[in-house]
């Protein structure tokens, strides 16, 4: 290895939702703060809107919306030193196969980095094996790194790609109580946890009751997306719609905005299992992970066992302000000195190498002949990473044709989002009658 590595000058981030853009962009900045940041937003159900991008607050030097085919074609020509794949596991797998084919015969290629945007509480093996083949698979804690390596070794796959780090958005000033404003309780809502209407109505009702019982407190219900917008998960029962059925007390409000700015005025963070809990714990803010609906893998709150933060609304109503266990915080990547140093060193060393081997995912036509073809076909690729016959063309030629196609795609995407969020739930309810 050279004594002084060449600095990373350009990082391309492919993201398929607002939360994954936030993770990917902040990961890129942690790898190389001064590098040119190139954003590619994957066209699909959860492509972030202008409002969502502004709320995330991570500007890029260049940004464009692309299909999978366009990304693969353009990446073949771009000169990025690093590509961060901030996407769902199946998309990462498809891009790994597509990029391996696109880069055949090239002397140099970008370093491929991927990982998770938050707590990994379900589909551990499935998600990890879909990400295998990247040069660096980020683990957000020591605990995650041990679990990730065990999965890869368990199937005989290379585990050296796993690098321990932390969630890149664990930042902000340490918590200091204020006597100049009311004590502020923030309920961090999640799009799909819990997913049932009855459970979501219960949580909203408890927030309302807390506000009514504590008129001297301000209660904020922090929402992720507005009606019609999508994020990483589909929200079939949005809280604004549920709140319209209630007479909200004057000290309870529904709010949007950057989570870090909301935490600046938070005295108690309440959630079921949102990664906002980790942001809150990192700052030292009292944090409650709710047990009202049980401690269950389906909710993700089992991840916080041993944290000292599991609590019910009844306990919070009685005045409990949970304090996180320092040992648990260290094991789960919430406390630590410069957790991205190992990542920077690994990525910089790989970027400085000439002749990096082609990506070698664990899933191939030999290891997963009944699974891989379907994963790749969703992105119009065959098992070699080549476009399938009839796959969409990479780009439209001509300004007028491009504008017409862009208008048509945007209209179709809007109709799809409205159908998923408004029509599909109604059809499902009819089916249960």
C-alpha positions as a Markdown table, in Angstrom:
| # | Residue | x | y | z |
|---|---|---|---|---|
| 1 | Unk | 0.0 | 0.0 | 0.0 |
| 2 | Unk | 1.4 | 3.5 | -0.8 |
| 3 | Unk | 2.5 | 5.7 | 2.0 |
| 4 | Unk | 0.2 | 8.5 | 1.0 |
| 5 | Unk | -3.1 | 7.5 | -0.8 |
| 6 | Unk | -4.7 | 9.5 | -3.5 |
| 7 | Unk | -7.7 | 11.5 | -2.0 |
| 8 | Unk | -11.2 | 10.5 | -3.0 |
| 9 | Unk | -12.4 | 13.3 | -5.3 |
| 10 | Unk | -15.8 | 12.2 | -6.5 |
| 11 | Unk | -18.5 | 10.0 | -4.9 |
| 12 | Unk | -21.7 | 9.0 | -6.7 |
| 13 | Unk | -24.7 | 8.0 | -4.5 |
| 14 | Unk | -27.6 | 6.0 | -6.0 |
| 15 | Unk | -30.6 | 6.3 | -3.7 |
| 16 | Unk | -34.2 | 5.0 | -4.0 |
| 17 | Unk | -35.9 | 7.0 | -1.2 |
| 18 | Unk | -35.5 | 10.1 | 0.9 |
| 19 | Unk | -34.2 | 8.2 | 3.9 |
| 20 | Unk | -31.7 | 6.3 | 1.8 |
| 21 | Unk | -30.5 | 9.5 | 0.2 |
| 22 | Unk | -30.0 | 10.9 | 3.7 |
| 23 | Unk | -27.9 | 7.9 | 4.7 |
| 24 | Unk | -26.0 | 7.7 | 1.4 |
| 25 | Unk | -25.2 | 11.4 | 1.2 |
| 26 | Unk | -24.0 | 11.6 | 4.8 |
| 27 | Unk | -22.0 | 8.4 | 4.4 |
| 28 | Unk | -20.3 | 10.0 | 1.4 |
| 29 | Unk | -19.5 | 13.1 | 3.4 |
| 30 | Unk | -18.0 | 10.9 | 6.2 |
| 31 | Unk | -15.8 | 9.1 | 3.7 |
| 32 | Unk | -14.5 | 12.3 | 2.0 |
| 33 | Unk | -15.9 | 15.6 | 3.2 |
| 34 | Unk | -14.6 | 17.6 | 0.4 |
| 35 | Unk | -15.3 | 15.2 | -2.5 |
| 36 | Unk | -17.7 | 16.1 | -5.3 |
| 37 | Unk | -21.1 | 14.6 | -4.4 |
| 38 | Unk | -23.1 | 13.3 | -7.4 |
| 39 | Unk | -26.7 | 12.3 | -6.6 |
| 40 | Unk | -28.6 | 9.7 | -8.7 |
| 41 | Unk | -32.2 | 9.2 | -7.6 |
| 42 | Unk | -33.6 | 6.0 | -8.8 |
| 43 | Unk | -37.0 | 6.4 | -10.5 |
| 44 | Unk | -39.7 | 4.3 | -8.7 |
| 45 | Unk | -42.4 | 4.3 | -6.1 |
| 46 | Unk | -40.4 | 6.1 | -3.4 |
| 47 | Unk | -38.4 | 8.6 | -5.5 |
| 48 | Unk | -38.0 | 11.6 | -3.1 |
| 49 | Unk | -39.9 | 14.8 | -3.9 |
| 50 | Unk | -38.4 | 18.3 | -3.9 |
| 51 | Unk | -39.9 | 18.9 | -0.4 |
| 52 | Unk | -38.5 | 15.7 | 1.0 |
| 53 | Unk | -35.0 | 16.5 | -0.4 |
| 54 | Unk | -35.1 | 19.9 | 1.1 |
| 55 | Unk | -36.2 | 18.4 | 4.5 |
| 56 | Unk | -33.2 | 16.0 | 4.4 |
| 57 | Unk | -31.0 | 19.0 | 4.0 |
| 58 | Unk | -28.1 | 17.3 | 2.1 |
| 59 | Unk | -27.4 | 19.3 | -1.1 |
| 60 | Unk | -25.4 | 17.6 | -3.9 |
| 61 | Unk | -23.0 | 19.1 | -6.5 |
| 62 | Unk | -25.1 | 17.5 | -9.2 |
| 63 | Unk | -28.4 | 15.6 | -9.0 |
| 64 | Unk | -30.6 | 13.7 | -11.5 |
| 65 | Unk | -33.3 | 11.1 | -11.6 |
| 66 | Unk | -32.5 | 7.9 | -13.4 |
| 67 | Unk | -33.7 | 4.5 | -14.2 |
| 68 | Unk | -31.6 | 1.4 | -13.4 |
| 69 | Unk | -30.6 | 1.2 | -17.1 |
| 70 | Unk | -29.6 | 4.8 | -17.2 |
| 71 | Unk | -27.5 | 4.5 | -14.1 |
| 72 | Unk | -25.7 | 1.5 | -15.4 |
| 73 | Unk | -25.0 | 3.2 | -18.8 |
| 74 | Unk | -23.9 | 6.5 | -17.2 |
| 75 | Unk | -21.7 | 4.9 | -14.5 |
| 76 | Unk | -19.8 | 3.2 | -17.2 |
| 77 | Unk | -18.8 | 6.6 | -18.5 |
| 78 | Unk | -18.5 | 8.5 | -15.2 |
| 79 | Unk | -15.2 | 9.0 | -13.3 |
| 80 | Unk | -16.4 | 8.5 | -9.7 |
| 81 | Unk | -13.8 | 7.1 | -7.2 |
| 82 | Unk | -16.6 | 5.7 | -5.0 |
| 83 | Unk | -20.2 | 4.6 | -5.7 |
| 84 | Unk | -22.5 | 4.3 | -2.7 |
| 85 | Unk | -25.5 | 2.1 | -3.3 |
| 86 | Unk | -28.1 | 3.4 | -0.9 |
| 87 | Unk | -31.0 | 1.2 | -2.0 |
| 88 | Unk | -33.1 | -1.8 | -0.9 |
| 89 | Unk | -31.3 | -5.1 | -1.0 |
| 90 | Unk | -32.7 | -6.4 | -4.3 |
| 91 | Unk | -31.7 | -3.2 | -6.1 |
| 92 | Unk | -28.2 | -3.4 | -4.7 |
| 93 | Unk | -27.9 | -7.0 | -5.9 |
| 94 | Unk | -29.1 | -6.0 | -9.4 |
| 95 | Unk | -26.7 | -3.1 | -9.6 |
| 96 | Unk | -23.8 | -5.3 | -8.5 |
| 97 | Unk | -24.4 | -7.7 | -11.4 |
| 98 | Unk | -25.1 | -4.9 | -13.8 |
| 99 | Unk | -21.9 | -2.9 | -12.8 |
| 100 | Unk | -19.8 | -6.0 | -13.0 |
| 101 | Unk | -20.7 | -6.4 | -16.6 |
| 102 | Unk | -20.5 | -2.7 | -17.4 |
| 103 | Unk | -16.9 | -2.5 | -16.0 |
| 104 | Unk | -15.6 | -5.6 | -17.8 |
| 105 | Unk | -12.2 | -4.8 | -19.4 |
| 106 | Unk | -11.7 | -1.5 | -17.4 |
| 107 | Unk | -8.3 | -1.0 | -15.7 |
| 108 | Unk | -9.9 | 0.9 | -12.9 |
| 109 | Unk | -13.3 | 1.0 | -11.4 |
| 110 | Unk | -15.0 | 2.8 | -8.4 |
| 111 | Unk | -15.1 | 1.3 | -5.0 |
| 112 | Unk | -18.6 | 0.0 | -4.2 |
| 113 | Unk | -20.0 | 0.8 | -0.7 |
| 114 | Unk | -23.4 | -0.2 | 0.7 |
| 115 | Unk | -25.1 | -0.8 | 4.0 |
| 116 | Unk | -28.3 | -0.1 | 6.0 |
| 117 | Unk | -30.1 | 3.1 | 6.8 |
| 118 | Unk | -31.0 | 2.1 | 10.3 |
| 119 | Unk | -31.7 | -0.7 | 12.7 |
| 120 | Unk | -31.4 | -4.2 | 11.2 |
| 121 | Unk | -34.2 | -6.1 | 13.0 |
| 122 | Unk | -35.6 | -8.3 | 10.2 |
| 123 | Unk | -34.5 | -10.3 | 7.1 |
| 124 | Unk | -30.9 | -10.3 | 8.3 |
| 125 | Unk | -29.6 | -13.1 | 6.1 |
| 126 | Unk | -31.7 | -12.1 | 3.1 |
| 127 | Unk | -30.7 | -8.4 | 3.2 |
| 128 | Unk | -27.0 | -9.2 | 3.8 |
| 129 | Unk | -26.7 | -11.7 | 1.0 |
| 130 | Unk | -28.3 | -9.4 | -1.4 |
| 131 | Unk | -25.7 | -6.8 | -0.5 |
| 132 | Unk | -22.7 | -9.2 | -0.8 |
| 133 | Unk | -20.4 | -8.4 | -3.7 |
| 134 | Unk | -19.8 | -4.8 | -2.7 |
| 135 | Unk | -16.3 | -3.9 | -1.7 |
| 136 | Unk | -17.5 | -2.5 | 1.6 |
| 137 | Unk | -20.6 | -3.4 | 3.5 |
| 138 | Unk | -21.0 | -1.0 | 6.4 |
| 139 | Unk | -22.1 | -2.3 | 9.8 |
| 140 | Unk | -23.6 | 0.4 | 12.0 |
| 141 | Unk | -22.2 | -1.0 | 15.3 |
| 142 | Unk | -19.9 | -3.6 | 16.8 |
| 143 | Unk | -22.9 | -5.8 | 17.4 |
| 144 | Unk | -24.0 | -5.6 | 13.7 |
| 145 | Unk | -20.5 | -6.2 | 12.4 |
| 146 | Unk | -20.3 | -9.5 | 14.4 |
| 147 | Unk | -23.7 | -10.6 | 13.1 |
| 148 | Unk | -22.9 | -9.6 | 9.5 |
| 149 | Unk | -19.6 | -11.6 | 9.5 |
| 150 | Unk | -21.3 | -14.6 | 11.0 |
| 151 | Unk | -23.9 | -14.7 | 8.2 |
| 152 | Unk | -21.3 | -14.4 | 5.4 |
| 153 | Unk | -19.0 | -17.0 | 7.0 |
| 154 | Unk | -22.1 | -19.3 | 7.5 |
| 155 | Unk | -22.6 | -19.6 | 3.7 |
| 156 | Unk | -18.9 | -19.7 | 2.9 |
| 157 | Unk | -18.8 | -16.1 | 1.5 |
| 158 | Unk | -16.0 | -13.6 | 2.0 |
| 159 | Unk | -16.7 | -11.6 | 5.2 |
| 160 | Unk | -13.7 | -9.2 | 4.9 |
| 161 | Unk | -16.0 | -6.7 | 3.2 |
| 162 | Unk | -17.8 | -5.9 | 6.5 |
| 163 | Unk | -16.5 | -2.7 | 8.1 |
| 164 | Unk | -17.7 | -1.4 | 11.5 |
| 165 | Unk | -18.9 | 2.1 | 11.5 |
| 166 | Unk | -22.0 | 3.9 | 12.8 |
| 167 | Unk | -25.1 | 5.7 | 11.5 |
| 168 | Unk | -23.7 | 8.8 | 9.8 |
| 169 | Unk | -26.5 | 11.1 | 11.1 |
| 170 | Unk | -25.6 | 10.6 | 14.8 |
| 171 | Unk | -24.6 | 14.2 | 15.3 |
| 172 | Unk | -25.9 | 17.3 | 17.1 |
| 173 | Unk | -25.2 | 19.1 | 20.3 |
| 174 | Unk | -25.4 | 17.2 | 23.7 |
| 175 | Unk | -28.8 | 17.6 | 25.4 |
| 176 | Unk | -29.2 | 20.5 | 27.8 |
| 177 | Unk | -32.5 | 21.0 | 29.6 |
| 178 | Unk | -34.1 | 24.4 | 29.2 |
| 179 | Unk | -36.2 | 26.4 | 31.6 |
| 180 | Unk | -37.1 | 29.0 | 29.0 |
| 181 | Unk | -39.6 | 26.8 | 27.1 |
| 182 | Unk | -42.1 | 24.1 | 28.0 |
| 183 | Unk | -40.8 | 20.5 | 28.3 |
| 184 | Unk | -41.2 | 19.1 | 24.8 |
| 185 | Unk | -42.3 | 15.5 | 24.2 |
| 186 | Unk | -41.8 | 14.3 | 20.6 |
| 187 | Unk | -43.4 | 11.2 | 19.3 |
| 188 | Unk | -41.4 | 10.0 | 16.3 |
| 189 | Unk | -43.9 | 8.3 | 14.0 |
| 190 | Unk | -43.0 | 5.6 | 11.5 |
| 191 | Unk | -44.6 | 4.9 | 8.1 |
| 192 | Unk | -45.1 | 1.1 | 8.7 |
| 193 | Unk | -44.5 | 0.4 | 12.4 |
| 194 | Unk | -47.0 | -0.5 | 13.5 |
| 195 | Unk | -48.9 | -1.0 | 10.3 |
| 196 | Unk | -52.4 | -1.7 | 11.5 |
| 197 | Unk | -54.9 | 1.1 | 11.8 |
| 198 | Unk | -56.1 | 0.1 | 15.3 |
| 199 | Unk | -52.5 | 0.2 | 16.7 |
| 200 | Unk | -51.7 | 3.5 | 15.0 |
| 201 | Unk | -54.9 | 5.0 | 16.4 |
| 202 | Unk | -54.0 | 3.8 | 19.8 |
| 203 | Unk | -50.6 | 5.4 | 19.7 |
| 204 | Unk | -52.1 | 8.7 | 18.5 |
| 205 | Unk | -54.7 | 8.6 | 21.3 |
| 206 | Unk | -52.1 | 8.0 | 23.9 |
| 207 | Unk | -50.1 | 11.0 | 22.7 |
| 208 | Unk | -53.3 | 13.1 | 22.9 |
| 209 | Unk | -54.0 | 11.8 | 26.4 |
| 210 | Unk | -50.5 | 12.7 | 27.4 |
| 211 | Unk | -50.9 | 16.2 | 26.1 |
| 212 | Unk | -54.2 | 16.5 | 28.0 |
| 213 | Unk | -52.7 | 15.2 | 31.2 |
| 214 | Unk | -49.7 | 17.6 | 31.0 |
| 215 | Unk | -51.0 | 21.0 | 29.9 |
| 216 | Unk | -47.6 | 22.4 | 30.8 |
| 217 | Unk | -45.9 | 20.3 | 28.1 |
| 218 | Unk | -45.7 | 20.6 | 24.4 |
| 219 | Unk | -46.3 | 17.4 | 22.5 |
| 220 | Unk | -45.2 | 17.1 | 18.9 |
| 221 | Unk | -46.0 | 14.2 | 16.6 |
| 222 | Unk | -43.1 | 14.2 | 14.1 |
| 223 | Unk | -44.2 | 12.9 | 10.7 |
| 224 | Unk | -42.0 | 11.6 | 7.9 |
| 225 | Unk | -44.0 | 12.3 | 4.8 |
| 226 | Unk | -47.1 | 14.2 | 3.7 |
| 227 | Unk | -50.1 | 12.5 | 2.1 |
| 228 | Unk | -49.2 | 11.4 | -1.4 |
| 229 | Unk | -45.5 | 11.2 | -0.7 |
| 230 | Unk | -43.7 | 7.9 | -0.1 |
| 231 | Unk | -40.6 | 7.1 | 1.8 |
| 232 | Unk | -38.7 | 3.8 | 2.4 |
| 233 | Unk | -42.0 | 2.1 | 3.5 |
| 234 | Unk | -45.6 | 2.4 | 2.3 |
| 235 | Unk | -47.8 | 4.3 | 4.8 |
| 236 | Unk | -51.4 | 3.0 | 4.4 |
| 237 | Unk | -52.8 | 4.7 | 7.5 |
| 238 | Unk | -51.1 | 8.2 | 7.7 |
| 239 | Unk | -51.4 | 10.0 | 11.1 |
| 240 | Unk | -52.7 | 13.2 | 9.6 |
| 241 | Unk | -55.8 | 11.2 | 8.3 |
| 242 | Unk | -56.2 | 9.6 | 11.8 |
| 243 | Unk | -55.7 | 12.9 | 13.6 |
| 244 | Unk | -58.5 | 14.5 | 11.6 |
| 245 | Unk | -60.9 | 12.3 | 13.6 |
| 246 | Unk | -59.7 | 13.8 | 16.9 |
| 247 | Unk | -60.1 | 17.2 | 18.6 |
| 248 | Unk | -56.4 | 17.8 | 19.3 |
| 249 | Unk | -55.5 | 19.7 | 22.5 |
| 250 | Unk | -53.8 | 23.1 | 21.9 |
| 251 | Unk | -50.4 | 21.8 | 23.2 |
| 252 | Unk | -50.3 | 18.9 | 20.6 |
| 253 | Unk | -49.2 | 19.5 | 17.0 |
| 254 | Unk | -48.3 | 17.5 | 14.0 |
| 255 | Unk | -44.9 | 18.6 | 12.6 |
| 256 | Unk | -42.6 | 17.9 | 9.7 |
| 257 | Unk | -39.0 | 19.0 | 9.2 |
| 258 | Unk | -35.4 | 17.9 | 9.7 |
| 259 | Unk | -35.2 | 15.4 | 12.5 |
| 260 | Unk | -32.0 | 17.0 | 13.9 |
| 261 | Unk | -33.7 | 20.4 | 14.2 |
| 262 | Unk | -36.7 | 18.8 | 16.0 |
| 263 | Unk | -34.3 | 17.1 | 18.4 |
| 264 | Unk | -32.7 | 20.5 | 19.2 |
| 265 | Unk | -35.9 | 21.3 | 21.2 |
| 266 | Unk | -36.7 | 17.8 | 22.4 |
| 267 | Unk | -36.8 | 16.9 | 26.1 |
| 268 | Unk | -38.3 | 13.4 | 25.7 |
| 269 | Unk | -38.3 | 11.3 | 22.5 |
| 270 | Unk | -40.9 | 8.6 | 22.2 |
| 271 | Unk | -41.1 | 6.0 | 19.5 |
| 272 | Unk | -41.8 | 2.4 | 18.7 |
| 273 | Unk | -38.5 | 1.6 | 17.0 |
| 274 | Unk | -37.5 | 4.6 | 14.9 |
| 275 | Unk | -33.8 | 5.3 | 14.3 |
| 276 | Unk | -34.6 | 8.7 | 15.7 |
| 277 | Unk | -34.2 | 6.9 | 19.1 |
| 278 | Unk | -30.5 | 6.3 | 18.3 |
| 279 | Unk | -30.1 | 10.0 | 17.3 |
| 280 | Unk | -31.8 | 11.0 | 20.5 |
| 281 | Unk | -29.7 | 8.6 | 22.7 |
| 282 | Unk | -26.5 | 9.9 | 21.0 |
| 283 | Unk | -27.3 | 13.4 | 22.2 |
| 284 | Unk | -28.2 | 12.2 | 25.7 |
| 285 | Unk | -31.9 | 13.1 | 25.4 |
| 286 | Unk | -34.3 | 11.0 | 27.5 |
| 287 | Unk | -35.7 | 8.4 | 25.1 |
| 288 | Unk | -38.6 | 6.0 | 25.5 |
| 289 | Unk | -39.0 | 2.9 | 23.2 |
| 290 | Unk | -42.7 | 1.9 | 23.7 |
| 291 | Unk | -43.7 | -1.4 | 25.0 |
| 292 | Unk | -47.5 | -0.8 | 24.8 |
| 293 | Unk | -47.9 | -3.0 | 21.8 |
| 294 | Unk | -45.5 | -5.6 | 23.1 |
| 295 | Unk | -41.8 | -6.2 | 22.6 |
| 296 | Unk | -41.8 | -8.0 | 19.3 |
| 297 | Unk | -39.5 | -8.6 | 16.3 |
| 298 | Unk | -42.3 | -7.4 | 14.0 |
| 299 | Unk | -42.1 | -4.0 | 15.7 |
| 300 | Unk | -38.3 | -3.8 | 15.9 |
| 301 | Unk | -38.4 | -2.6 | 19.5 |
| 302 | Unk | -36.7 | -5.9 | 20.6 |
| 303 | Unk | -33.5 | -4.3 | 19.2 |
| 304 | Unk | -33.5 | -2.0 | 22.3 |
| 305 | Unk | -33.4 | -4.9 | 24.8 |
| 306 | Unk | -30.9 | -3.9 | 27.5 |
| 307 | Unk | -30.9 | -0.2 | 26.5 |
| 308 | Unk | -32.8 | 0.9 | 29.6 |
| 309 | Unk | -35.2 | 2.8 | 27.4 |
| 310 | Unk | -38.1 | 0.4 | 27.1 |
| 311 | Unk | -41.2 | 2.0 | 28.7 |
| 312 | Unk | -45.0 | 2.4 | 28.3 |
| 313 | Unk | -47.1 | 5.5 | 27.9 |
| 314 | Unk | -48.5 | 4.9 | 31.4 |
| 315 | Unk | -44.9 | 5.2 | 32.8 |
| 316 | Unk | -44.3 | 8.3 | 30.8 |
| 317 | Unk | -47.6 | 9.8 | 31.9 |
| 318 | Unk | -46.4 | 9.2 | 35.5 |
| 319 | Unk | -43.2 | 11.3 | 34.8 |
| 320 | Unk | -40.6 | 8.7 | 33.8 |
| 321 | Unk | -37.6 | 10.1 | 31.8 |
| 322 | Unk | -35.6 | 7.0 | 30.7 |
| 323 | Unk | -31.8 | 7.1 | 30.7 |
| 324 | Unk | -29.9 | 4.9 | 28.2 |
| 325 | Unk | -27.3 | 2.4 | 29.4 |
| 326 | Unk | -23.8 | 3.5 | 28.4 |
| 327 | Unk | -22.6 | 0.0 | 27.7 |
| 328 | Unk | -25.5 | -0.8 | 25.4 |
| 329 | Unk | -24.8 | 2.5 | 23.6 |
| 330 | Unk | -21.2 | 1.6 | 22.9 |
| 331 | Unk | -22.0 | -1.9 | 21.7 |
| 332 | Unk | -24.7 | -0.5 | 19.3 |
| 333 | Unk | -22.6 | 2.2 | 17.7 |
| 334 | Unk | -24.3 | 5.2 | 19.4 |
| 335 | Unk | -21.2 | 6.2 | 21.4 |
| 336 | Unk | -17.6 | 6.2 | 20.2 |
| 337 | Unk | -14.7 | 8.2 | 18.8 |
| 338 | Unk | -14.6 | 8.8 | 15.0 |
| 339 | Unk | -16.4 | 5.6 | 14.1 |
| 340 | Unk | -15.8 | 6.2 | 10.4 |
| 341 | Unk | -12.0 | 6.2 | 10.6 |
| 342 | Unk | -11.8 | 2.5 | 9.6 |
| 343 | Unk | -14.2 | 3.1 | 6.7 |
| 344 | Unk | -12.1 | 6.0 | 5.4 |
| 345 | Unk | -9.0 | 4.0 | 5.6 |
| 346 | Unk | -10.5 | 1.0 | 3.8 |
| 347 | Unk | -12.2 | 3.0 | 1.0 |
| 348 | Unk | -9.2 | 5.2 | 0.4 |
| 349 | Unk | -6.9 | 2.2 | 0.2 |
| 350 | Unk | -9.2 | 0.4 | -2.3 |
| 351 | Unk | -9.7 | 3.6 | -4.4 |
| 352 | Unk | -5.9 | 3.9 | -4.6 |
| 353 | Unk | -5.5 | 0.4 | -6.1 |
| 354 | Unk | -5.4 | -0.3 | -9.8 |
| 355 | Unk | -7.1 | -3.4 | -11.1 |
| 356 | Unk | -9.7 | -4.0 | -8.5 |
| 357 | Unk | -11.4 | -7.3 | -9.3 |
| 358 | Unk | -14.9 | -7.3 | -10.7 |
| 359 | Unk | -17.7 | -7.4 | -8.0 |
| 360 | Unk | -18.3 | -11.1 | -7.1 |
| 361 | Unk | -21.7 | -11.4 | -5.4 |
| 362 | Unk | -22.5 | -14.6 | -3.4 |
| 363 | Unk | -25.7 | -15.0 | -5.4 |
| 364 | Unk | -25.0 | -16.3 | -8.9 |
| 365 | Unk | -26.8 | -18.5 | -11.5 |
| 366 | Unk | -25.2 | -21.4 | -9.7 |
| 367 | Unk | -25.8 | -20.6 | -6.0 |
| 368 | Unk | -29.3 | -19.2 | -6.4 |
| 369 | Unk | -30.8 | -20.3 | -9.8 |
| 370 | Unk | -34.4 | -20.1 | -8.4 |
| 371 | Unk | -34.0 | -16.7 | -6.8 |
| 372 | Unk | -31.5 | -14.5 | -8.5 |
| 373 | Unk | -33.2 | -14.3 | -12.0 |
| 374 | Unk | -36.3 | -12.8 | -10.5 |
| 375 | Unk | -34.3 | -10.2 | -8.5 |
| 376 | Unk | -32.5 | -9.1 | -11.6 |
| 377 | Unk | -35.6 | -9.2 | -13.9 |
| 378 | Unk | -37.3 | -6.6 | -11.7 |
| 379 | Unk | -34.6 | -4.2 | -13.0 |
| 380 | Unk | -34.7 | -5.6 | -16.6 |
| 381 | Unk | -31.4 | -7.6 | -16.3 |
| 382 | Unk | -30.6 | -11.2 | -17.0 |
| 383 | Unk | -28.3 | -13.3 | -14.9 |
| 384 | Unk | -25.2 | -12.0 | -16.6 |
| 385 | Unk | -26.2 | -8.4 | -15.7 |
| 386 | Unk | -27.1 | -7.6 | -19.4 |
| 387 | Unk | -30.4 | -5.8 | -20.3 |
| 388 | Unk | -33.2 | -8.2 | -21.0 |
| 389 | Unk | -34.9 | -8.0 | -24.5 |
| 390 | Unk | -37.5 | -5.2 | -24.5 |
| 391 | Unk | -35.8 | -3.4 | -21.5 |
| 392 | Unk | -36.4 | 0.4 | -21.5 |
| 393 | Unk | -33.9 | 2.4 | -23.5 |
| 394 | Unk | -31.3 | 4.1 | -21.3 |
| 395 | Unk | -32.3 | 7.7 | -22.4 |
| 396 | Unk | -34.5 | 9.7 | -24.7 |
| 397 | Unk | -32.8 | 11.7 | -27.5 |
| 398 | Unk | -33.9 | 15.2 | -28.2 |
| 399 | Unk | -35.1 | 17.9 | -25.8 |
| 400 | Unk | -38.8 | 17.6 | -26.8 |
| 401 | Unk | -38.9 | 13.8 | -26.7 |
| 402 | Unk | -37.2 | 13.9 | -23.3 |
| 403 | Unk | -39.6 | 16.5 | -21.9 |
| 404 | Unk | -42.6 | 14.4 | -23.1 |
| 405 | Unk | -41.3 | 11.2 | -21.7 |
| 406 | Unk | -40.4 | 12.9 | -18.4 |
| 407 | Unk | -43.9 | 14.4 | -18.1 |
| 408 | Unk | -45.5 | 11.0 | -18.8 |
| 409 | Unk | -43.3 | 9.2 | -16.2 |
| 410 | Unk | -44.0 | 11.8 | -13.5 |
| 411 | Unk | -47.7 | 11.5 | -14.2 |
| 412 | Unk | -47.6 | 7.7 | -14.1 |
| 413 | Unk | -45.6 | 7.8 | -10.8 |
| 414 | Unk | -48.1 | 10.2 | -9.2 |
| 415 | Unk | -51.0 | 7.9 | -10.2 |
| 416 | Unk | -49.1 | 4.9 | -8.8 |
| 417 | Unk | -48.4 | 6.5 | -5.5 |
| 418 | Unk | -52.0 | 7.6 | -5.1 |
| 419 | Unk | -53.2 | 4.1 | -6.0 |
| 420 | Unk | -50.9 | 2.5 | -3.4 |
| 421 | Unk | -51.8 | 4.9 | -0.7 |
| 422 | Unk | -55.5 | 5.5 | -1.3 |
| 423 | Unk | -57.0 | 2.9 | -3.5 |
| 424 | Unk | -55.2 | -0.3 | -2.4 |
| 425 | Unk | -56.1 | 0.0 | 1.3 |
| 426 | Unk | -59.8 | 0.4 | 0.3 |
| 427 | Unk | -59.7 | -2.7 | -1.9 |
| 428 | Unk | -58.1 | -4.7 | 0.9 |
| 429 | Unk | -60.8 | -3.6 | 3.4 |
| 430 | Unk | -63.5 | -4.7 | 0.9 |
| 431 | Unk | -61.9 | -8.1 | 0.7 |
| 432 | Unk | -62.1 | -8.5 | 4.5 |
| 433 | Unk | -65.9 | -7.8 | 4.5 |
